[in-house]
Amino acid sequence: MDLKKENTRHEIYMRRCLDLAVKGLGKTYPNPLVGSVIVHNNVIIGEGWHRRAGEAHAEVNAIASVKNKALLKESTLYVNLEPCNHTGKTPPCSTLIVSHQLKKVVVGCIDPFDKVNGSGIHRLKEAGIEVIVGVLEKESQELNKRFFTVQQKKRPYIILKWAESTDGFMAPLASERTERKPVFLSSKADQVLVHQWRTQEEAILVGAQTVIDDNPKLTSRWVKGGNPIRIVLDPNNRTEKSANIFDEDAKTVHITKAVLGLEKNISPKAFLSKTLTFLYDKGISSILVEGGRTTLQHFIDQAQWDEARIFISTVKLKEGILAPSIGFEKRNENGENFMIIRRP
């Protein structure tokens, strides 16, 4: 068989796995995004994806979708992440695959979770199943950047988001504000996009000053999808319980020095470090940090971020609160009014 053609075929089916997996974005936390395809004689006979944490995994759904189970013995199962080999809320996928005696399994990338991390592949090989690993490996790892960050860095995946004027300010001076509500430098379409982003991340975070100045709701009310967990960093407990962020529209985690068991004179660096450990221990997988300027800068200065999404407005403020300094050139190469910067 032509090796190049075989690799191309593997990539085609793996891309289908990735397309299926992304359907679970925002619904599977703390679990990864996984899609699976089963192929017999170059025809897809089954497929599935992990839809929600606690429910069946992608491989289980794919196998269940195959009408003629007798074909499985001569079929290849594709999956973007190594099949699990442990019992959690569901049984091991590796055991199910072995029980159906699939001929071959093609894996996008190894699962870094301690209870898997190669053991699923080992289990399949022990049972005599041919295993190919590393098809679209980078794409598979990128899809699960949140899950990989939690496993490898022991903290949530962190996305910084803000809008700034064309002259580098993110808000007018406090003395020029007449209402307690958010100041929008981005367009209505951009704001809808942000609400879509909120449905994709497990949590959204702001500092106490943003709650005091803007009184935001931090929900995803303009789009279809779930609301993120709202997190308020409020070391000195300055926010009022009547603020919108404490309503019943979504869960809110209010983090103070007392909640973290810290002394009154703790540094901002220590407070943020302790906060991220606290959120990791609570199983939070990803956070969208929406402000304000001081909070965003703390994340940047302590290198506790993974990507930044920055809207560049056509508005010129001339003066105001300076946008965060991120240490990378804010160059827009795609012609859009926002850019994404990935931290190396």
N, C-alpha and C positions, 0 to 999 in steps of 0.2 A: 504493500500500500504506500502511496506517495505521502511521505511524512509531512510535507508542507500542506497538502490538502487536508490531512487528518488534523493538523494543528488549527487550520482555518475553521474546520467543522467544529472542533472543540470550542473555539472562541465564539462562534455563532450561538451555540447552545448556552455557553456561560453568560453571554450578554443577555440572553433571555432570562437567566436566573437573576441577574442584577436588576433587570426591568421589573421582575416579579417582586423581588425583595424590597425595593423602594416603596412599594405600595403600603408597607407597614410603618413608614416613617412617622414618628410621633405617637405610635400606638403600642410599640413593643417594649418600651423601657421597663426594666433595665436590660432587657435582652437585645441581642444584635438583630440586624436586618438580614434575613436569609430567604432566598428563593431556590427552588429545585425543579429540575426538568428530567423526565425519564424518556429515553430514546430507544426505539427498536427499529433496526434496519433503516436508519436515517429518517425516521418519522417520530415526532413527539407523541407519545401515548399517554402521558400524564404530566401534570405540573401542579405546583402549589407554593405557597409562601407562608411565613410565620405572620399571623394576623394580629396577635395580641399576646402579651405576657401571660403565662399560665395556660395558654391554649396549645394545640398541637403545633409541632415544629414543621418546617417546610418539607422535609423529607417524608414525614408522616402524611401530610396532605397530598403530596405528589403520588405516593404509593397508593393511597386511598382512592385517588382519581382514576387509576388504571382499571379499566373494565375487565380485561382478561388478565388475571394475575399470573396465568401460566407463562405469559410472555416475559415476565420479570427476569427469569433465569437467563434469558438471552439478551438482556437490555443493559444499557448504561445509564447510571444516575449521575446527573450533574448538580452540583451545589456550590454556592459561592464561599461558604465557610465550612470548615471541617465538621463532620457530624459529631454530635456530643456523645460522650461515652460514660455518662454518669446519670444518676437518677436525681432529678430536682422535683419540679412540679409535674413533670412528665417523664416517662421511661427513656432510656438511652436510644437515640436514633441508630447508632451503630448496631445494636442488637436487632432492631427491626430489619435493617438492610441485610444483615447476615441471615436472618430467618427466612427471607424471601430469595436468598441465594442469587442476588444480582451479579452479573458477570463482571462489571467494571464500574468504578466510581471515579469521577473527575471532580477535583476540588479546586476552588479558586485560591484560598489561602488557609493557613493553619490558624486555629482558634487559640489566642493567647491566654484564655482563661485557665487558671491553674489546674482545674479538674478535667481539662481536655488536653490542650497543648501537645498534640501529637498522638495521644492515646487512642483517639477515635480511629485514626488512620492505621495505627498498629493493630487494633482489633480487627479491622477489615482485612488487612493483609494476612493476619493469623488464620483467618477463615478461608483463605485462598482467593480472595477477591483482588483483582488487579486495580491498583490505585494510582492515579496520575494527579500530582499536586503542582499548583503554580500557574494554572491557566488564567490569564487576566488577573494576575496576583495583585498588581498595583491598584487596579480598578476595584478589586474586591476589598482591599485594605482601606481605600479611600471611602468607599460606601459606608464602612463601619468605623470611621474615624472617631466617632463618639465612644463606641464600645472599646476600641483599642486604647484610647486615652485613659479611660477609667481603669482598664486592666494594667496598663504599663506605667502610668504616672500617678495612679492612686488619687485622682481628683477628677471632677467633671470636665468635659470638653467645654471650653469657654469661647464664646463669640462676643466680641465688642461691637456695638452699633451706635452710630450717631450721625447727625446731619450737621453740616457746617456751611456757612455762607461762602461766597466766592473769595472773600477776603479773610477767611480763617476764623470766624467767630461761630459759636454754636447757640448763642442766645443773647438777647439784649441785656443790658445792665439791669440789676434788680430795681434800681431807682426809676427805670423807665417802664416798668411793668405795672399795669393797672388791674389785671385780673389774675386770680389763682387758677391757672389752667395751662396746659402744655403750649409751648410756642413752636409752631411747625414751620420749618424751613423747606421741607420736602413737599412734593405735590400730593394730591389726594391718591393718585395711583400708587405712589411710593408708600404712602401710609397703609394702603390695602396690602401691599406686598409685605410690609413689616408684620401685619396681622397674620399673614400666611406663614411667615417665619416663626411666629409665636406658636402656631399649632404644631410645628416640627420639633421644637425643643421642649425638654421636660420642665424647665424652669426659666423664669425671667427675673432679673435682679436690678434694683436701683438703690441709691443711697437715701438717707433720711432727708437730705435737703431737697431732693427731687420730689419727694412726697409732700414736703412742706410748701414748696414753691408751685408745683404743678397739679397736685392732687390727682394723679393719674389712676385709671382703673386697671391698666395692664392686662386686659383680656384680649381675646381674639374675636370680638363681637362682629367685626365687619366681614368675616369669611366663615365658611363651614369648617368645623373642626373643634377640637377640645381646647380649653384654656390651659396655659402653663401654670405651674405652681409659682406663686408670687413670693419673692424674697426681698425683704427690706433690711439693708445693713444700717443699723441704728445703734452704734456703740453706747451712746449716752441716753437712749430711750426718749428722744425728743418728739417723736411723731404722736399725733392725736389719734385715738381709737375711732374717731368719727370719720377719718379719712377714707376715701373711696377704696383704697387698697385693702382695707379690712372688712369690706362688705362680704356677702355670701356668694358672690358670683364665681369665686374660685378660692382654692386653698391658699393661705398666706403663711409664710414662715417669717417671723419677726425676730431678727438676730441682734441681741444686745450683749454687752459685756457680761451681764448677769447670766444670760442664757448659756454663754460659753464658759462661765465660771472663771472669768478673768478679772484681774485687778483694775482699778479705776485709771491708773496711769499707763496702761498698756499702749504700745506704739501702734500706728496704723498698719505697719508691716506684720506685726505679730497678730493683730486682730484679723487681717485678711487670711493669713496662713491658717489660723485656728478655724476660721469660717469655712475654708475649703475642705479641711479635714472633717469638720462637722457635717458638711453637705455630702461628702463622700461616704461617711459612715451611715448617712440616711439613705444611701443608694441613689442619689441624684446623678444622672448621667451627663446632662448637658445644661448649660446656662446661657441665656441671651442677656448680656449686660447692656442696659439702655441708658445708664447715666446715674448721676450727672457727671460733670467734668472731673471733679475731685475723685469720685469713685472709679471712673474709667482710667484716670491717670495712675491711681494706685495699682490697678491690675497691670498696666503697661510697665510701670517702673519696676515691679517685682517679677516681670516676665511670666505672669500667670494668665496667659491667653494663647489661643490657637489660631484664631482668625479675626479680622476686623472688617466690618461692612460699613462703608462710609458713603453717605450721600453728599454730593457737592451741589449746592443750590445756586441758582442764578442771582439770588438776592445778595445785595451788598449792604452790610450793617454799619460799616465804618468804625464802630466801637461796640464793645460788649464783652461777654465771657468767651475767652479764647477756647478754641477746640483743643482736644488733647494732642499732645506731641507724641507721635508713635515711633519715631526713629527710622521710618521708611519713607521714601518719596511717595507722595500721594499723586501718582500719575495714572490717569484714566486712559487705558489703551483700547478699550472695547467700544468706545463711542457712547456708552451709557452714562447716566447721571449718577451712578454709584460705582464703587470699586470694592473689590474684595482683596484684602492683603492676608496672606498666610504666613504665620511666623515659622521661620526655619526650624 
